[in-house]
Amino acid sequence: MDIQEINRKVIDQFRAGGEIEGMRRERLLLLTTKGARTGTDRTTPMMFHPDGDRVVVMASNAGAPKAPDWYANLRATPSVRVEKGNETYAATAAVATGEERARLWSEITSLYPFFLDHEKKADREIPLVVLTRA
């Protein structure tokens, strides 16, 4: 399975505005970050959790021991672009910590318990990234 090819297909389907094979469009966003080493725009489809007027993305990497590349990218450059539904906007990314992270993790794992499995498999705390409209 070529994850890059799958992501390209999901991105194309998302931007076309139609159904996305095997996914729920209303739970998906596209996050564009700047490559930490290259400075090149990198777009990744991912699930999100709404938190008021912000959205939260989970750097679970499906339980891999290492966080996904997009996480390193936004840590280096927290200015990102979000495509959600029919809108596109600039946002600032910040990693949730302390009580905020505990609250968000509780909400997310109560709705989507598979993230607990990801965390156990990864043997690391799954970073939660809050995206706030710029």
N, C-alpha and C positions, 0 to 999 in steps of 0.2 A: 504494500500500500504506500503510495507516494503522497505524503501529507501536503507537499507544496502544490501538487496537481489538484488534490481535493480542495484546498483553500482557494486556488484560482477559480475553480468551478463554483464554489459557494459565493465568492466575491462577485462573479459575473451574474449569478442568479439573483443575489441580493440587489445589486445595482439595477437590474432589469425590472425590479419591482414585483416579481412573481413569487411563486412558491419556491422553497429551497428544499431540495431533495433530502429527506431524512431529518429535517430540522424545523423548528417552529420559528418563523420569521420574526414574530413579535418578541422573542427572547434573545434575539441576536443583534449584535452591532459589529461594525467594522472599525477597528482602531488602527490609525496610521501613526507610526512613530518614525523618528529619524534613526537610522542605523548608528549605533554607538561608535563604530570604527569608520564606517563609510560615509555617513551623513546622508545616505540614500533613503528616500521614503520607503517604508515597509508597512504593508497593510495586512492585518490579520483578522479573520472573523472569530468572534467569541461570544459566549453567553455572558449576560450581565444581570445584575440585581439592582433594581431601582431603590434609591434612598432619597426621598424627597425630590428635589430638582437636580440631584446628582445621580450618577450611575457608578456601580462598583463592579470591577472585573477581578476575576480570581486567577492568580498565576499558578494554577495547579499543574499544568503541563501533563495532564492525565495521570498524575502520580509518579512522574519521572523524578529521579533524585535531584535534577537541576531545574531551576525555574526556566520558563520559556525565554527565547531570545528577545521578544518584545518587552519583557520586564527589564532586562539590562538596558535596552534602548531608552525606555522612558525614565529610568533612573539617571541616565546620562543627560537626557534632554526631556524635561517634564512637559513641554509644550507638545500637545498631540492634536490629532483631528479625529472626531467621532462622527460616524454615519449611523444614525439610528432612525428606523422608520423611513420617512421621506425627508429628513433633514440632515444637514451636515453642519457641524460647528467646531470651532476651536475650543480646546479644553486644557486644563492644567491637571496633571496627574500627581497624586500624593499617596504614599503608602500609609494605610491606616495602622495605628498603633494603640496600645493601651486599652482603655475602656471602649473607645470607638471600635477598634478591631474586634474586641470580645462581643460587643453588641451585634455587629455586622455578621461575624462568623456564626453566632447563634441563630440569627435570622436565616442566613443562607443554608446552613446545614439542616435546619428544621424543614425547609422547603426541598432541599436537594441533598439528602443524606449521603449520596455517592461521593461528595467532597470529603467526608470523613475517611472514606476508603482511600481516596487519593492521598490525603495527608499521611495516613498510616503507611501506605505503599512507598511514598516518597521519603519517609522518615525525616521530614522537615516541616516547619510551620509554613502553610500556604500563604503567601503574601496576598493581601487584599488591597487593590488600588482604587482609590476614589477619584473619579473624573468629574471635575467641576467646570462648568461652562465658563469660558474666559470672558 
